[in-house]
Amino acid sequence: MTRNILVKPIVSEKSERDISKLNRYTFIVDKKANKLEIKKAVETMFGTTVVEVNTSISPAKLKSRNTKSGVVKGRISAYKKAFVTLAEGEELDIYGKVEE
């Protein structure tokens, strides 16, 4: 039984700062994945050495917005984030090849 552990990388100003200063990458991962599975997935997918993995679960949030027909209420699902620290001098190519 195989599942996708890494869902997608998080690209934000804070995660970019962590990449440049701490060599730490942030991913949204499967909620049932543990730290050892996340470490193994990153090492096999990108071929790098992972030093540390920290995780956090963000709770679901209620959201509402105003439309012509009234207020529409909904929610954003809960998700799990993984903060992956790589060995010194290594980096991930999460953007792929960008042509200028």
GROMACS elastic network, one bead per residue, 0.5 to 0.9 nm:
[ bonds ]
;  ai    aj funct       b0    kb
    2     5     6  0.89180   500
    3    30     6  0.84981   500
    4     7     6  0.65900   500
    4    29     6  0.82101   500
    4    30     6  0.70877   500
    4    41     6  0.88819   500
    5    28     6  0.88230   500
    5    29     6  0.55441   500
    5    30     6  0.51593   500
    5    31     6  0.86162   500
    5    32     6  0.86053   500
    5    33     6  0.63796   500
    5    37     6  0.74739   500
    5    38     6  0.65279   500
    5    41     6  0.68028   500
    6     9     6  0.78537   500
    6    27     6  0.67339   500
    6    28     6  0.64283   500
    6    30     6  0.65769   500
    6    38     6  0.73222   500
    6    41     6  0.72653   500
    6    42     6  0.78878   500
    7    27     6  0.72086   500
    7    28     6  0.54678   500
    7    29     6  0.50932   500
    7    30     6  0.66599   500
    8    26     6  0.89448   500
    8    27     6  0.57396   500
    8    28     6  0.54131   500
    8    29     6  0.71728   500
    9    25     6  0.78090   500
    9    26     6  0.59538   500
    9    28     6  0.60521   500
    9    29     6  0.86953   500
    9    94     6  0.73318   500
   10    15     6  0.69336   500
   10    25     6  0.81231   500
   10    26     6  0.55343   500
   10    27     6  0.53478   500
   10    28     6  0.66733   500
   10    81     6  0.87145   500
   11    14     6  0.82248   500
   11    15     6  0.61042   500
   11    16     6  0.68411   500
   11    26     6  0.79037   500
   11    27     6  0.87932   500
   12    15     6  0.52323   500
   12    16     6  0.61263   500
   12    17     6  0.86266   500
   13    16     6  0.51386   500
   13    17     6  0.62454   500
   13    18     6  0.87391   500
   14    17     6  0.51313   500
   14    18     6  0.63385   500
   14    19     6  0.87380   500
   15    19     6  0.62002   500
   15    20     6  0.87709   500
   15    24     6  0.78108   500
   15    25     6  0.67053   500
   15    26     6  0.63361   500
   16    19     6  0.50285   500
   16    20     6  0.63426   500
   16    21     6  0.86540   500
   16    24     6  0.88876   500
   16    25     6  0.81682   500
   17    20     6  0.52774   500
   17    21     6  0.60268   500
   17    22     6  0.79078   500
   17    23     6  0.89914   500
   17    24     6  0.89123   500
   18    21     6  0.53013   500
   18    22     6  0.51177   500
   18    23     6  0.62261   500
   18    24     6  0.53603   500
   18    25     6  0.69531   500
   18    26     6  0.85611   500
   19    22     6  0.57754   500
   19    25     6  0.57796   500
   19    26     6  0.86120   500
   19    85     6  0.88710   500
   19    91     6  0.86045   500
   20    23     6  0.59108   500
   20    24     6  0.80190   500
   21    24     6  0.80130   500
   22    25     6  0.87882   500
   22    85     6  0.74898   500
   22    86     6  0.87952   500
   23    84     6  0.84377   500
   23    85     6  0.59015   500
   23    86     6  0.59907   500
   23    87     6  0.78632   500
   23    88     6  0.76155   500
   23    89     6  0.85098   500
   23    90     6  0.80144   500
   23    91     6  0.73268   500
   24    83     6  0.63265   500
   24    84     6  0.53769   500
   24    86     6  0.63845   500
   25    82     6  0.81514   500
   25    83     6  0.57162   500
   25    84     6  0.51398   500
   25    85     6  0.64119   500
   25    86     6  0.80015   500
   25    92     6  0.82051   500
   26    81     6  0.68681   500
   26    82     6  0.56859   500
   26    84     6  0.62359   500
   26    85     6  0.88882   500
   27    80     6  0.84991   500
   27    81     6  0.56654   500
   27    82     6  0.52456   500
   27    83     6  0.66315   500
   27    84     6  0.78544   500
   28    31     6  0.88393   500
   28    79     6  0.70532   500
   28    80     6  0.58375   500
   28    82     6  0.63174   500
   29    32     6  0.85003   500
   29    33     6  0.71340   500
   29    38     6  0.78351   500
   29    79     6  0.75732   500
   29    80     6  0.56464   500
   29    81     6  0.58812   500
   29    82     6  0.65256   500
   30    33     6  0.54298   500
   30    34     6  0.88227   500
   30    79     6  0.77270   500
   30    80     6  0.66267   500
   30    81     6  0.86185   500
   31    34     6  0.83144   500
   31    57     6  0.78522   500
   31    78     6  0.87751   500
   31    79     6  0.64130   500
   31    80     6  0.53481   500
   31    81     6  0.85384   500
   32    80     6  0.87340   500
   33    36     6  0.82199   500
   33    37     6  0.61035   500
   33    38     6  0.66162   500
   33    80     6  0.89445   500
   34    37     6  0.54543   500
   34    38     6  0.63178   500
   34    39     6  0.87689   500
   34    55     6  0.85380   500
   35    38     6  0.50882   500
   35    39     6  0.61189   500
   35    40     6  0.86264   500
   35    52     6  0.88740   500
   35    53     6  0.60635   500
   35    54     6  0.73048   500
   35    55     6  0.73970   500
   35    82     6  0.82574   500
   36    39     6  0.51155   500
   36    40     6  0.61976   500
   36    41     6  0.85884   500
   36    53     6  0.82429   500
   37    40     6  0.51562   500
   37    41     6  0.60807   500
   37    42     6  0.86950   500
   38    41     6  0.50888   500
   38    42     6  0.62402   500
   38    43     6  0.85977   500
   38    53     6  0.76483   500
   38    82     6  0.78396   500
   38    84     6  0.85447   500
   39    42     6  0.53608   500
   39    43     6  0.61828   500
   39    44     6  0.86658   500
   39    49     6  0.87573   500
   39    50     6  0.63128   500
   39    51     6  0.86195   500
   39    52     6  0.79916   500
   39    53     6  0.67557   500
   39    84     6  0.77217   500
   40    43     6  0.51673   500
   40    44     6  0.61123   500
   40    45     6  0.84486   500
   40    50     6  0.84957   500
   41    44     6  0.53577   500
   41    45     6  0.59379   500
   41    46     6  0.84085   500
   42    45     6  0.52172   500
   42    46     6  0.58574   500
   42    47     6  0.74519   500
   42    48     6  0.74106   500
   42    49     6  0.84950   500
   42    50     6  0.75566   500
   42    84     6  0.83925   500
   43    46     6  0.56115   500
   43    48     6  0.50702   500
   43    49     6  0.60326   500
   43    50     6  0.66136   500
   44    47     6  0.53070   500
   44    48     6  0.76349   500
   45    48     6  0.83909   500
   46    92     6  0.65905   500
   46    93     6  0.77672   500
   46    94     6  0.89380   500
   47    92     6  0.87944   500
   48    86     6  0.73842   500
   48    87     6  0.79649   500
   48    90     6  0.68442   500
   48    91     6  0.76419   500
   48    92     6  0.77165   500
   49    85     6  0.89670   500
   49    86     6  0.59770   500
   49    87     6  0.57667   500
   49    90     6  0.76761   500
   50    53     6  0.76056   500
   50    84     6  0.69009   500
   50    85     6  0.60411   500
   50    87     6  0.60338   500
   51    84     6  0.77544   500
   51    85     6  0.56311   500
   51    86     6  0.53118   500
   51    87     6  0.56367   500
   52    83     6  0.81288   500
   52    84     6  0.59882   500
   52    85     6  0.50786   500
   52    86     6  0.70946   500
   52    87     6  0.87758   500
   53    82     6  0.66411   500
   53    83     6  0.56782   500
   53    85     6  0.63173   500
   54    81     6  0.83704   500
   54    82     6  0.56850   500
   54    83     6  0.50175   500
   54    84     6  0.65874   500
   54    85     6  0.84230   500
   55    80     6  0.70355   500
   55    81     6  0.55901   500
   55    83     6  0.60890   500
   55    84     6  0.86462   500
   56    79     6  0.86430   500
   56    80     6  0.57612   500
   56    81     6  0.53206   500
   56    82     6  0.65895   500
   56    83     6  0.84249   500
   57    78     6  0.72135   500
   57    79     6  0.58306   500
   57    81     6  0.61786   500
   57    82     6  0.88403   500
   58    61     6  0.88955   500
   58    77     6  0.88675   500
   58    78     6  0.56018   500
   58    79     6  0.54710   500
   58    80     6  0.60526   500
   58    81     6  0.74436   500
   59    76     6  0.87609   500
   59    77     6  0.74516   500
   59    79     6  0.69101   500
   59    80     6  0.87234   500
   60    75     6  0.68398   500
   60    76     6  0.54919   500
   60    79     6  0.76824   500
   61    74     6  0.87009   500
   61    75     6  0.55029   500
   61    76     6  0.52221   500
   61    77     6  0.69504   500
   61    78     6  0.75351   500
   62    73     6  0.74895   500
   62    74     6  0.60104   500
   62    76     6  0.64322   500
   62    77     6  0.89854   500
   63    72     6  0.84964   500
   63    73     6  0.59701   500
   63    74     6  0.53706   500
   63    75     6  0.52421   500
   63    76     6  0.71353   500
   64    71     6  0.65717   500
   64    72     6  0.55306   500
   64    74     6  0.61058   500
   64    75     6  0.79680   500
   65    70     6  0.84636   500
   65    71     6  0.56503   500
   65    72     6  0.54589   500
   65    73     6  0.67142   500
   65    74     6  0.87478   500
   66    69     6  0.80926   500
   66    70     6  0.58676   500
   66    72     6  0.63456   500
   66    73     6  0.89439   500
   67    70     6  0.51668   500
   67    71     6  0.59749   500
   67    72     6  0.70345   500
   68    71     6  0.82745   500
   69    72     6  0.84013   500
   86    89     6  0.82592   500
   86    90     6  0.63840   500
   86    91     6  0.71674   500
   86    92     6  0.87470   500
   87    90     6  0.58391   500
   87    91     6  0.84511   500
   88    91     6  0.86624   500
   92    95     6  0.86241   500
   93    96     6  0.56681   500
   93    97     6  0.80570   500
   95    98     6  0.71414   500
